[in-house]
Amino acid sequence: MVAYDTTELEKFIHSEYETQRHSLGWGLLYTPRSTLATARTVFMGLNPGGSTYIKPQFSSELGSSYTEETWGSYIKGGAPLQLQVRKLFEILDENPANVLSGNLVPFRSRNWASLENKEASLKTAEKVWRPILQSRSFRIVTMGKVAESSLVSMLAAEPTHVVETGWGNVKARFYKYDTGSLCCLPHLSRYKIFNRGKSNNLEAALREM
């Protein structure tokens, strides 16, 4: 599989979606597909959430979903998770539209617990993301323990240091792998770490990636 042959990549994901009998649609990128070839920074969630079917969408061609979409009853770009992620991008000195943002597992589910065929889905994720993430140097930020475990294994990443987040005993973990670096955060929809004035140590560590 060619990392940037998005036509073949899209066909592969949809074939896996049908083979594994998912039913709520799928989505891979929250930014334009061009970021696969241009981005230096990757921001990766676990999988897209939702309880009703949405037409499969490979990418968000209007820009970053974290700035250009309206989620729930919030104003465009104003949902709590969008605000947390936008602050993260600010810390990383990145324009949201230039970050390769997306989902580790593209298949949509109400939550991770309700996703069918998790093992097969994670194997699909590895086939999709490994050639991309090993193609050049990236700094990768992800959220949650499932995505952390998968990426650490996929990239053979080695731990380097642990940093306080400013949220109780919750910590962020940093890793290195052959072609880049990885930071694993708690999920920012639950832990609103940024914009509280208590994450200075973490922000400094993120800037050094």
C-alpha positions in Angstrom: 0.0 0.0 0.0 1.4 3.4 -1.0 1.1 5.8 1.9 -0.2 8.8 -0.1 -2.2 6.9 -2.8 -5.4 8.2 -1.2 -7.7 6.5 -3.8 -6.3 3.1 -2.9 -6.2 3.9 0.8 -9.9 4.9 0.7 -10.9 1.7 -1.1 -8.9 -0.3 1.5 -10.6 1.3 4.5 -14.1 0.9 3.0 -13.4 -2.7 2.2 -12.3 -3.3 5.8 -15.4 -1.5 7.0 -17.7 -3.8 5.0 -15.8 -7.0 5.8 -15.9 -6.2 9.6 -19.6 -5.3 9.3 -19.4 -1.9 10.8 -22.6 0.1 10.3 -22.3 3.8 11.4 -19.9 5.0 8.7 -16.3 5.9 8.9 -13.9 8.8 8.8 -10.1 9.0 8.7 -8.9 12.6 8.6 -10.1 15.8 10.2 -8.0 17.9 7.8 -7.6 18.0 4.0 -5.9 14.9 2.5 -3.0 17.1 1.4 -1.8 17.1 5.0 -0.7 13.5 4.5 2.1 14.8 2.3 2.8 18.2 4.0 2.3 18.0 7.7 5.0 17.9 10.3 2.7 17.4 13.3 0.1 14.6 13.7 -2.8 14.7 16.2 -4.7 11.5 16.5 -7.9 10.4 18.3 -9.0 6.9 18.8 -12.1 6.6 16.5 -15.0 8.9 15.4 -17.9 8.9 17.8 -21.6 8.9 17.2 -24.7 6.7 17.4 -26.3 7.4 14.0 -25.0 6.6 10.5 -23.0 9.3 8.7 -21.8 8.9 5.1 -18.1 7.8 5.1 -15.7 10.7 4.6 -12.0 10.2 4.0 -11.0 13.8 4.9 -12.3 17.3 5.8 -11.4 19.4 2.7 -12.7 22.7 4.1 -9.9 22.8 6.7 -9.6 21.5 10.2 -12.7 20.0 11.8 -11.5 21.5 15.1 -12.0 25.0 13.7 -14.5 24.7 10.8 -17.2 22.4 12.1 -20.1 23.0 14.4 -20.4 20.3 17.1 -23.7 20.0 18.9 -25.2 23.3 20.2 -21.9 25.1 20.3 -20.8 27.8 17.9 -18.4 26.8 15.1 -15.1 25.7 16.6 -16.4 26.3 20.1 -17.1 22.8 21.5 -15.0 22.0 24.6 -12.8 19.4 22.8 -12.3 21.8 19.9 -11.1 24.5 22.2 -8.7 22.1 24.0 -7.2 20.9 20.7 -6.9 24.4 19.3 -4.9 25.4 22.4 -2.7 22.3 21.9 -2.0 23.4 18.3 -1.2 26.9 19.5 1.3 25.5 22.0 2.8 23.5 19.1 2.9 26.7 17.0 0.8 25.0 14.3 -2.0 26.3 12.1 -4.9 23.7 12.7 -5.4 23.3 8.9 -1.7 22.2 8.6 -1.8 19.4 11.2 -2.4 15.9 10.1 -5.4 15.3 12.3 -7.5 12.1 12.3 -8.5 8.9 13.9 -6.4 5.8 14.6 -9.4 3.6 13.9 -11.6 5.1 11.2 -14.7 3.2 12.0 -17.5 5.1 13.8 -19.1 3.9 17.0 -21.1 5.3 20.0 -18.0 4.7 22.1 -15.0 2.4 22.1 -16.7 -0.2 24.2 -19.5 -0.6 21.6 -17.2 -0.9 18.6 -17.5 -4.3 17.0 -14.4 -6.3 16.0 -11.9 -4.2 17.9 -8.9 -6.5 17.3 -9.5 -6.5 13.5 -10.1 -2.7 13.6 -6.8 -2.1 15.3 -5.1 -4.3 12.7 -6.7 -2.2 10.0 -5.4 0.9 11.8 -1.9 -0.4 11.8 -2.0 -1.1 8.0 -3.3 2.4 7.4 -1.0 4.4 9.6 2.3 2.5 9.9 3.5 3.4 6.4 2.4 7.0 6.8 4.0 7.6 10.2 7.3 5.9 9.3 7.6 7.7 6.0 9.3 10.8 7.5 9.9 12.7 10.7 6.7 13.5 12.7 5.9 14.7 16.1 2.7 12.9 17.1 0.2 13.7 19.9 -2.5 11.2 20.8 -5.1 10.8 23.5 -6.1 7.9 25.7 -4.5 4.6 26.6 -5.8 2.4 23.7 -4.4 4.8 21.1 -1.2 5.1 23.1 -0.7 1.3 23.4 -1.4 0.8 19.7 1.0 3.5 18.5 3.8 2.6 20.9 3.6 -1.0 19.6 3.2 0.0 15.9 6.1 2.3 16.0 8.3 0.4 18.4 8.5 3.6 20.4 10.7 3.9 23.5 9.7 5.9 26.5 11.8 9.0 27.3 10.0 10.9 30.1 6.8 11.6 32.0 5.4 15.0 32.6 2.8 16.4 35.0 -0.3 17.7 33.3 -1.4 20.0 36.1 -4.6 17.9 36.6 -4.1 16.0 39.8 -1.9 12.9 39.3 -2.7 12.6 35.6 0.5 12.6 33.5 1.6 12.8 29.9 4.1 10.2 28.5 6.7 11.0 25.9 8.4 8.5 23.5 10.9 8.4 20.7 10.7 6.2 17.6 12.9 5.8 14.6 11.6 8.8 12.6 10.0 10.9 15.2 8.5 11.6 18.7 5.2 10.8 20.4 3.3 12.4 23.3 0.4 10.5 24.8 -2.2 12.7 26.7 -5.3 11.7 28.6 -8.4 12.3 26.5 -9.0 16.0 26.3 -12.8 15.7 26.2 -12.6 14.4 29.8 -9.5 16.1 31.1 -9.6 19.8 30.1 -5.9 20.3 30.8 -5.3 23.4 28.7 -6.6 26.9 29.2 -6.5 26.5 33.0 -3.1 28.1 33.7 -1.8 24.9 35.3 -0.2 23.1 32.4 3.1 25.0 32.1 5.4 22.0 32.5 3.4 20.1 29.9 3.4 23.0 27.5 7.1 23.4 27.7 7.6 19.7 27.1 5.3 19.8 24.0 7.3 22.7 22.6 10.5 20.7 22.8 9.1 17.8 20.7 
